[in-house]
């Protein structure tokens, strides 16, 4: 039981069930611990995506080893930006579904993976999940990139946002990367990109984001999906940066001193 004051100034008792009901209907109004951009690109042999490992608590760089690229099955890779706890919930849901599919399949052997969902199926499933949560006014605060192969064996790269909006493309960027990385990928993309070229392009984009996005980090992961090797996710590593540019060294406004008033 909880006490409350009525308009007449006297005290009255409220059932605890009312406060419990109000707590049960709380909604996430804004993300708290967030990751920034995820980049994806299709190349000659498959699909490659990249993300840094920073999760920020507001403006504080709090977690510097948050892995935001996850393998769902042998054909599908998912990367997520936005609220990290919601991304963990999404990946746990996908892994639970993949385990259920494996347990109910005719074979449990890894070499017989024809029953596993392809990347397009995972993408469509996430579209329904995100739209369903949006209709309940309790969205999962994520922008997701799904990479892999479709059931026909074609490379697939798709995007899903927190309200269920989806599209597929040859290259995708979420978060701040949609402003800074997409123009670079449009300029340098070719359908016949080799793996090394695709990796170098993603690293260049992540380097630019580190320079210009205050929620980005120079410690990144890159993952790929190919027909021969399936899903491979790199360990986090630091990309080289160079702060000797005149734009970084010249005092802003050509003012002398430390920039203070």
N, C-alpha and C positions, 0 to 999 in steps of 0.2 A: 504494500500500500504506500502511496505517496501523498504528501500534503500539498494543498494549493490554497491560495487566498481567493475568495469570491469577491464580486464587486462591492458587496456591502461591508467588507473589511473583516468578516468572520472567516474562520478556517473551515475547510471541508476536505473530506477525504476522497481521493480519486482511486478507482481500481487500478492495480498495477497492470492489468491487461491492456488498458488504454495506452500507457507509455510503451509497453511491449509492441503493440500494434504500430504505433508511430515509428518505433525503431525499425520494425520489419519492412517499412515502406520507404526507407531512406534510399536515395539514389546518388550515384557518383556524379557530382556537378562539374568536376574538372580533374584531369589526371594529376597525380602527385609526383611519382617517380617515373621519368620518361626517358625514352631513347629517341634519337633523332633519325636522320635519313637512312633509307635502305635503297640501294641501287641494283638494278638487274639488267642484263643484256643477253640477247641470243647471239651465238656465234656459229661457226661452221660445224662444230662437233656436238654442240649441246647448248646449255644455258648456264650462266654464271651470275651470282649475286654477291654483293658486298655490304658490310655494315661495320660501324665502329663498335667498341665495347663499353661505351660510357652510358651510364644512366644518371640523370641529373635530378636532384631534389630541389625543385624551384630553380634558382640560379646557382646552386652549389653542385659541383662535380662530385657526386657522392660515391657511386660504384663504378670502378674503372675496369672491371672484368666481367661485365654482364654480357653473356653470349646471346645474340639475338638472331642467329641462324640455326634452324633446327631441321633435322631429317625426320620426315613423317613416315616414309617407307622407302623401298629401294628405288622408286621412281620420282619421288617428290621431295622438294625442299621448300621451307617456308621461312621468310624473314619478316620481322615486325618492328615497327616504330610506334611511339606513343606509350601509354601506360604499361609498365613492365609486368605488373601483376596480372593484368588482363591478358597480356601475351602469354604468360605462363599458363593461365587457365585455358586459352585456346589450344596451345600445344598439348596440354594434358588431355584435352578432349579428342584431339586428332590421334594421339598415340593410343588412347583407349579404344577408339574405333578401329584403328589398324590392328590392334591385338585381337579384338573381337572377330574381325574379318579373317585373321590368320587362324584363330582357333576353330572357326566354323567352316574353314575351307576343306577341300578334299585332301589336301596334302599339307604337311607342316614343314616340308623341306624347302630351304632357301632357294634352291635352283628351280623350283616350280612356283614361280611368283605370278602366274597369270591371273590369279584371283585378286591380287592387290589393286586398290584404286589408283587410277592414273592421276596426273596432276590436274587435269581439267575437272575430274570428279571432285577432288579436294577443293578446288577453287569454287565450284558451284555449291558445294556443301557449306563452305564458309560464307558465301553470299547469303544463304538462307539463315545461317546462325546470326550473322550481324544484323540482318534486316529484322529478324524476330526480336532480338534484344532492343533494337531501336524502337520497334512498335510498343514495347513495354516501358518505354521512356527510361531505360536503364542500359545504355549502349556499352559495348566493349570498346574502350577508347584506343583503337589501334588502326593503323594503316598497314595492310599485309601485302606482301609480294609472294606469289606462288610460282615456283619454277619446277620444271621437269619435262616429262614426255606424255603426250596424249595416248589414248588407246591405239591410235593408228601408227604410233612411232614417231610423230612429228614433235619437234621441240616446242615447248609451251611456256609462256611467261604472262602471268595475269596479276591484276591488282584488285584488292577489296578494301573499302574504307569502313568506317564505323557505322555508317547508315545503310550499308549493303550495296553501295554503288560499285560496279565492276567494269573493267575493260581489260583487254589483252593487247599487247603491243610487242614490238621487237626490242624496245628498251624502255625501262620504267624507273622513275625516281619518286620517292616519297619525301615528305617533310620539306626542309629547306632545300634539299636536292632538286626538287621540282622547279626551283627558280634558277639555281646555279649549275647543276650537273646536266640537266636535260639539253641545254644549248650545246654543251661540249660534246655530248653523245650524238646529237643530231649532226654535228659538223664532221665527226670522225667515224661514224658508223658505216660499215659495209656488211652485206650479208655473208661474205666469205671471210670474215675475220678469223684469224687463227687464235688458238687459246692464249698464246703469249700476248698477242695484240689486245685481246679483250681484257686480259688481266691488267696490262699496262694502262689501258683507258680507264678502267675502274679505279686504279690506284691514283691516276691523275685527278679524277673527279673527287675522290676522297681527300686528296691533298688540298684541293681548292676549298672544299667544305671545311677542313680544319682551319684554314686561314680565315675564312669569312663567317663561319657559324660558331657562336660562342658556346653552343651545346655539343660540339663535336670534339673528337679526340683523334690523335694520330696513331692510335693502336686499333687495328682493324682485323676483321676476318673476311676471307673470301671463300666461297663455296661454289662447286660446280656439279652439274648433273650431266652425265654422258651415257650413251648406250653401253659402252664397253665396261666402264668402271662404276656405274651407278652414281650414288651421292657421295661426294667427298667434301669435307669441311676442314679448312686449315686451322691450325692453332693461331691464336692472336699474335700479331707481330706489328712492329712499329714501322711506318713508312718514313722515308727520309723527307725532311723539310728544310727550307732555306729561307731565312729571315733577313738576308742581305739586300733585298729589294729596296730601292730608294723610297718607295711608298711606305715601307715599314719603318725606315730610319729617319726620314725628314720630320721634324716637329710639325704637328698639325697647325695650320694657320700661320706657319713661318714665325712662330713666337719663340723667343728665347726663354730659358728657364725650364722648370719641370712641368709646365702646363697648368699650374695652379693659378688661381685668381690673385 
